[in-house]
Amino acid sequence: MTTAGRRPHSGRTYAFSLRRLSLCFGLIALVLLAAGTALKAGVRAADDHPVAAVALGLLALAAAVLVRRRRVRVTRTAALGPSAPGDVLTPDAIVPAAPVEEPLEVEEPLAEVGFEAMSAEEFEQAVADLCRRDGCRAAEVVGGAGDLGADVLAVTQDGQRLVIQCKRYDAAHKVGSQDLQRFGGTCFAVHDAHIAAVVTTSDFTEPALEYAAQCGILCLDGQALATWASTGSAPWTE
């Protein structure tokens, strides 16, 4: 039986209570007092044990950094959108791969070049181009006055120093033993060759070939030169 004029319990209003207000302020004061006491104790402990205080500070800083990184990682993952089950985000999936350089192409196939119709300078450049085509590094023409027998210098794929003398002769003019002897006196002692070669559009005399065999000089006549140009197989690797 309800009393007439009584309001429902859910809508009851409470009158101002000085006791409750005092209790609330008392609790706030206790919290502030406890915080001040803890701060003083921390300062006193830091004075007594500075190493331990620094260690605790570093641990707290490391924990804050880890939490920060985790938040950043979660934010980045959310920005990248959902991924398929089992997918793992890697730097390669985010950063585009660097473009692969295309190999340099020679405008005119070297196998179709008429070496006999070239000038001496053009022939030396063509031989250097063959070296570069077959993987040599730093292949350059150095022939000229005072070249001491070296017309082309290069470094092979396996790091050997290649020294080449070029002889653009016609078919009636063969490379003789004196040519080989002059080159043999400088290719190893002066140019520090690991591989020494004489390349000609003509041919070699028998004494020249005998001297080259004794000294370890590679001889490429016109036919061997044409084979080198057409097959793309470096003769010093055979």
Phi, psi and chi 1 to 4 in degrees:
 res  aa     phi    psi   chi1   chi2   chi3   chi4
   1 MET       -  119.2 -179.7  175.6 -179.0      -
   2 THR   -89.9  149.0   59.1      -      -      -
   3 THR   -82.5  135.8  -54.2      -      -      -
   4 ALA   -64.9  136.0      -      -      -      -
   5 GLY    88.4   -5.2      -      -      -      -
   6 ARG   -80.2  135.5  179.6  176.7  -65.1  179.9
   7 ARG   -80.1  154.2  -63.5  179.6  179.5  178.7
   8 PRO   -60.6  153.9  -22.0   31.7      -      -
   9 HIS   -64.3  -35.3  179.8   73.1      -      -
  10 SER   -67.1  -24.6   59.7      -      -      -
  11 GLY  -103.8   16.5      -      -      -      -
  12 ARG   -69.3  138.5  180.0  179.4  -62.5  176.6
  13 THR  -108.8  146.4   58.7      -      -      -
  14 TYR  -106.8  140.6  -63.1   92.4      -      -
  15 ALA   -78.2  158.5      -      -      -      -
  16 PHE   -60.9  132.7  172.8   76.4      -      -
  17 SER  -122.9  115.5  174.7      -      -      -
  18 LEU   -66.5  -31.2 -179.4   61.0      -      -
  19 ARG   -64.7  -45.0 -178.9 -179.3  177.8 -177.8
  20 ARG   -65.5  -40.8  -69.0  178.8 -178.9  176.8
  21 LEU   -62.2  -41.0 -178.6   61.9      -      -
  22 SER   -65.2  -40.7  -59.4      -      -      -
  23 LEU   -62.3  -39.9 -178.4   59.6      -      -
  24 CYS   -63.8  -46.5 -179.5      -      -      -
  25 PHE   -64.7  -33.8  -81.9  109.9      -      -
  26 GLY   -64.4  -41.4      -      -      -      -
  27 LEU   -64.6  -41.0  -69.8  175.9      -      -
  28 ILE   -61.5  -41.5  -66.3  174.8      -      -
  29 ALA   -63.9  -40.0      -      -      -      -
  30 LEU   -63.6  -40.9  -72.9  175.8      -      -
  31 VAL   -63.2  -44.6  171.6      -      -      -
  32 LEU   -64.2  -40.1  -67.2  176.4      -      -
  33 LEU   -63.4  -42.2  179.4   60.8      -      -
  34 ALA   -64.9  -40.7      -      -      -      -
  35 ALA   -64.5  -42.2      -      -      -      -
  36 GLY   -63.2  -41.0      -      -      -      -
  37 THR   -63.5  -41.9  -56.9      -      -      -
  38 ALA   -65.0  -37.6      -      -      -      -
  39 LEU   -65.9  -42.8 -179.5   59.9      -      -
  40 LYS   -63.8  -40.3  -70.5 -179.0 -179.9  179.9
  41 ALA   -64.2  -38.4      -      -      -      -
  42 GLY   -65.7  -41.0      -      -      -      -
  43 VAL   -64.4  -42.3  172.3      -      -      -
  44 ARG   -65.1  -39.6 -171.0  179.3  -60.9  110.0
  45 ALA   -67.1  -35.9      -      -      -      -
  46 ALA   -65.6  -36.7      -      -      -      -
  47 ASP   -67.8  -38.5  -67.8  -23.0      -      -
  48 ASP   -79.1  -36.7  -63.7  -22.1      -      -
  49 HIS  -131.8   75.7  -55.1  -75.7      -      -
  50 PRO   -62.9  -35.3   22.9  -33.2      -      -
  51 VAL   -64.8  -45.1  176.9      -      -      -
  52 ALA   -63.9  -38.5      -      -      -      -
  53 ALA   -64.2  -42.5      -      -      -      -
  54 VAL   -64.1  -39.6  171.8      -      -      -
  55 ALA   -63.2  -43.9      -      -      -      -
  56 LEU   -64.0  -38.1  -70.9  174.9      -      -
  57 GLY   -63.5  -42.0      -      -      -      -
  58 LEU   -64.6  -40.1  -69.0  176.7      -      -
  59 LEU   -62.7  -41.2  -71.9  175.4      -      -
  60 ALA   -64.3  -40.6      -      -      -      -
  61 LEU   -64.4  -41.5  179.2   60.1      -      -
  62 ALA   -63.2  -40.7      -      -      -      -
  63 ALA   -63.0  -39.5      -      -      -      -
  64 ALA   -64.7  -40.0      -      -      -      -
  65 VAL   -64.5  -42.7  170.7      -      -      -
  66 LEU   -62.8  -41.9  -70.6  175.9      -      -
  67 VAL   -62.9  -41.0  171.4      -      -      -
  68 ARG   -63.3  -44.4  176.3   63.1  178.0  171.4
  69 ARG   -63.5  -39.4  -73.0 -176.5  177.1  177.8
  70 ARG   -63.2  -39.8 -177.0  175.7 -179.3   81.6
  71 ARG   -65.0  -41.2  -70.9  179.6  179.1  176.6
  72 VAL   -64.3  -40.4  171.8      -      -      -
  73 ARG   -64.3  -42.8 -173.0  179.2  -56.2  167.9
  74 VAL   -63.7  -39.3  171.5      -      -      -
  75 THR   -64.6  -43.2  -57.0      -      -      -
  76 ARG   -65.0  -41.1  -70.8  179.5  177.4  176.4
  77 THR   -62.4  -40.7  -56.8      -      -      -
  78 ALA   -65.9  -35.9      -      -      -      -
  79 ALA   -69.6  -30.9      -      -      -      -
  80 LEU   -75.6  -15.9  -71.4  173.9      -      -
  81 GLY    92.3  169.6      -      -      -      -
  82 PRO   -69.3  147.0   25.5  -34.1      -      -
  83 SER  -117.9  166.0   56.7      -      -      -
  84 ALA   -69.2  154.3      -      -      -      -
  85 PRO   -58.7  133.8  -22.4   32.2      -      -
  86 GLY    87.8   -9.6      -      -      -      -
  87 ASP   -72.0  141.9  -72.3  -10.3      -      -
  88 VAL  -121.7  128.1  178.6      -      -      -
  89 LEU   -75.2  124.3  -70.1  178.1      -      -
  90 THR  -123.4  161.4   62.1      -      -      -
  91 PRO   -56.7  -32.5  -26.5   34.3      -      -
  92 ASP   -67.0  -27.0  -68.0  -22.8      -      -
  93 ALA   -78.0  -16.5      -      -      -      -
  94 ILE  -106.1  -47.2  -59.2  173.9      -      -
  95 VAL   -89.6  127.7 -179.5      -      -      -
  96 PRO   -66.1  142.7   22.3  -32.4      -      -
  97 ALA   -68.9  148.5      -      -      -      -
  98 ALA   -67.4  142.4      -      -      -      -
  99 PRO   -65.1  142.8   22.6  -32.8      -      -
 100 VAL   -88.8  128.7  178.9      -      -      -
 101 GLU   -70.9  135.0  -66.0 -175.8   -1.5      -
 102 GLU   -78.8  142.9  -64.7  -67.2  -25.5      -
 103 PRO   -63.3  144.7   22.3  -32.3      -      -
 104 LEU   -71.1  128.1 -177.5   62.4      -      -
 105 GLU   -99.4  141.5  -64.4 -177.1   -3.1      -
 106 VAL   -87.0  129.1  179.9      -      -      -
 107 GLU   -59.9  -43.8  -65.8 -176.9   -2.1      -
 108 GLU  -117.0  126.6 -175.8  177.2    6.8      -
 109 PRO   -55.8  130.0  -21.6   32.2      -      -
 110 LEU   -66.4  -23.6  -67.4  172.4      -      -
 111 ALA   -67.3  -21.0      -      -      -      -
 112 GLU  -100.1    7.0  -60.7  177.4    4.5      -
 113 VAL   -84.0  136.3  174.3      -      -      -
 114 GLY   -87.0   96.8      -      -      -      -
 115 PHE   -63.5  -34.6  -64.3  107.1      -      -
 116 GLU   -65.1  -28.3  -63.3   82.5   -2.9      -
 117 ALA   -84.9   -2.2      -      -      -      -
 118 MET   -82.9  159.3  -64.9 -179.6  177.5      -
 119 SER   -77.9  170.4   64.9      -      -      -
 120 ALA   -60.5  -40.9      -      -      -      -
 121 GLU   -67.6  -40.2  -67.5   77.1   11.8      -
 122 GLU   -65.7  -36.5  -69.2  172.5  -18.5      -
 123 PHE   -66.3  -42.0  179.4   56.7      -      -
 124 GLU   -62.0  -41.0  -67.3  171.6   -1.1      -
 125 GLN   -66.6  -36.9 -173.8   60.6   57.5      -
 126 ALA   -64.9  -38.8      -      -      -      -
 127 VAL   -66.1  -40.7  171.9      -      -      -
 128 ALA   -62.3  -37.8      -      -      -      -
 129 ASP   -64.1  -38.9  -69.6  -18.7      -      -
 130 LEU   -62.1  -41.2  -75.1  171.8      -      -
 131 CYS   -62.3  -44.6  -66.3      -      -      -
 132 ARG   -65.4  -38.8  -81.5 -169.9  -69.5  -92.0
 133 ARG   -61.0  -35.0 -175.8 -157.4   63.6 -177.7
 134 ASP   -94.8   22.1  -66.6  -19.6      -      -
 135 GLY    97.9    3.5      -      -      -      -
 136 CYS   -72.3  146.4  -73.1      -      -      -
 137 ARG  -102.8  149.1  -52.7 -171.6  -54.6  -87.3
 138 ALA    55.8   36.3      -      -      -      -
 139 ALA   -74.3  122.7      -      -      -      -
 140 GLU  -144.9  153.0   58.9  177.7  -17.6      -
 141 VAL   -88.6  125.1  175.9      -      -      -
 142 VAL  -124.2    6.2  -64.8      -      -      -
 143 GLY   -65.5  151.6      -      -      -      -
 144 GLY   150.6 -168.5      -      -      -      -
 145 ALA   -63.9  129.7      -      -      -      -
 146 GLY    77.3   20.6      -      -      -      -
 147 ASP   -78.7  -10.2   58.9   14.4      -      -
 148 LEU    54.7   40.8  -63.0  177.2      -      -
 149 GLY    89.7   -8.1      -      -      -      -
 150 ALA   -99.0  120.9      -      -      -      -
 151 ASP  -102.4  -33.9  -66.2  -38.4      -      -
 152 VAL  -134.0  130.5  175.4      -      -      -
 153 LEU  -117.1  138.9  -62.7  178.8      -      -
 154 ALA  -154.9  168.6      -      -      -      -
 155 VAL  -124.1  123.1  178.3      -      -      -
 156 THR   -71.8  172.0   63.6      -      -      -
 157 GLN   -60.7  -31.2  -74.2 -177.4  -43.7      -
 158 ASP   -93.3   14.1   55.4   -3.4      -      -
 159 GLY    87.3   14.8      -      -      -      -
 160 GLN   -90.6  142.2  -61.7 -171.6   81.4      -
 161 ARG   -81.5  122.4 -175.2  173.2  175.4   82.0
 162 LEU  -108.6  125.9  174.2   63.5      -      -
 163 VAL  -120.6  124.1  180.0      -      -      -
 164 ILE  -124.8  135.8  -59.5  177.6      -      -
 165 GLN  -107.9  132.7 -174.9  177.3   76.7      -
 166 CYS  -107.0  130.8  -59.4      -      -      -
 167 LYS  -125.3   98.1  -64.1  -68.0 -173.0 -177.5
 168 ARG   -90.2   89.8 -167.9 -155.9   56.0   75.3
 169 TYR  -110.9  158.1  -69.7  164.6      -      -
 170 ASP   -82.0  174.5   55.1   36.3      -      -
 171 ALA   -63.0  -27.1      -      -      -      -
 172 ALA   -82.3  -11.0      -      -      -      -
 173 HIS  -111.6  104.4 -172.9  179.1      -      -
 174 LYS   -91.5  155.7  -67.0 -175.1  178.3 -178.8
 175 VAL   -79.6  121.8 -179.5      -      -      -
 176 GLY   -96.9  179.4      -      -      -      -
 177 SER   -66.4  -32.6   60.4      -      -      -
 178 GLN   -63.7  -38.8  -68.3 -176.0   -9.4      -
 179 ASP   -60.4  -44.7  -63.7  -39.5      -      -
 180 LEU   -66.6  -38.3  -93.7  -63.9      -      -
 181 GLN   -65.7  -41.6  -69.7  173.5   19.2      -
 182 ARG   -62.9  -42.2  -76.6 -168.5  -67.9  -91.9
 183 PHE   -69.6  -39.2  179.6   62.5      -      -
 184 GLY   -64.8  -24.4      -      -      -      -
 185 GLY   -78.6  -11.3      -      -      -      -
 186 THR  -124.2  -26.3   59.2      -      -      -
 187 CYS   -62.8  -38.4   59.9      -      -      -
 188 PHE   -93.3  -46.6  -62.1  110.6      -      -
 189 ALA   -72.4  -38.1      -      -      -      -
 190 VAL   -96.0  -45.5  176.0      -      -      -
 191 HIS   -95.6   -0.1  -60.5  -66.4      -      -
 192 ASP    54.0   45.2  -63.4  -34.2      -      -
 193 ALA   -73.6  138.1      -      -      -      -
 194 HIS   -88.4  -34.5  -63.4  109.1      -      -
 195 ILE  -129.4  123.7  -57.2  173.7      -      -
 196 ALA  -116.3  134.7      -      -      -      -
 197 ALA  -143.2  146.6      -      -      -      -
 198 VAL  -117.3  124.3  177.2      -      -      -
 199 VAL  -115.5  128.9 -179.5      -      -      -
 200 THR  -136.4  155.6 -177.2      -      -      -
 201 THR   -85.6   -5.2   54.0      -      -      -
 202 SER  -107.6 -124.8  178.3      -      -      -
 203 ASP  -147.6  175.9 -157.1  -12.2      -      -
 204 PHE  -116.4  147.9  -63.3   88.3      -      -
 205 THR   -76.9  161.7   63.9      -      -      -
 206 GLU   -61.5  -45.6  -72.7  -61.1  -33.8      -
 207 PRO   -59.7  -34.6  -26.1   36.1      -      -
 208 ALA   -65.9  -42.1      -      -      -      -
 209 LEU   -65.9  -37.1  -67.8  175.4      -      -
 210 GLU   -64.9  -43.6  -68.0  176.3    0.4      -
 211 TYR   -64.2  -41.8  176.8   84.4      -      -
 212 ALA   -63.0  -38.2      -      -      -      -
 213 ALA   -65.6  -38.0      -      -      -      -
 214 GLN   -67.0  -36.2  -66.3  174.5    0.0      -
 215 CYS   -93.3   -9.5  -61.9      -      -      -
 216 GLY    78.6   35.3      -      -      -      -
 217 ILE   -99.3  131.8  -61.3  175.0      -      -
 218 LEU   -82.4  128.6 -179.6   64.4      -      -
 219 CYS  -113.6  125.3  -68.3      -      -      -
 220 LEU  -119.9  111.2  -61.8  178.0      -      -
 221 ASP   -85.0 -172.8   56.6   17.9      -      -
 222 GLY   -59.8  -39.6      -      -      -      -
 223 GLN   -68.6  -42.8 -177.3  177.1   -3.4      -
 224 ALA   -65.2  -34.8      -      -      -      -
 225 LEU   -64.6  -43.6  173.9   60.3      -      -
 226 ALA   -63.4  -38.8      -      -      -      -
 227 THR   -64.6  -42.2  -58.9      -      -      -
 228 TRP   -59.7  -45.1  177.7   19.4      -      -
 229 ALA   -66.9  -33.4      -      -      -      -
 230 SER   -88.8  -31.7   60.9      -      -      -
 231 THR   -90.6  -25.6   60.7      -      -      -
 232 GLY    73.4   20.6      -      -      -      -
 233 SER  -106.1  117.2  176.5      -      -      -
 234 ALA   -63.1  127.7      -      -      -      -
 235 PRO   -66.5  -24.2   21.5  -31.7      -      -
 236 TRP   -78.4   -5.5   52.3   85.0      -      -
 237 THR   -97.0   -6.4   60.3      -      -      -
 238 GLU   -83.7      -  -62.1  176.2   -3.6      -
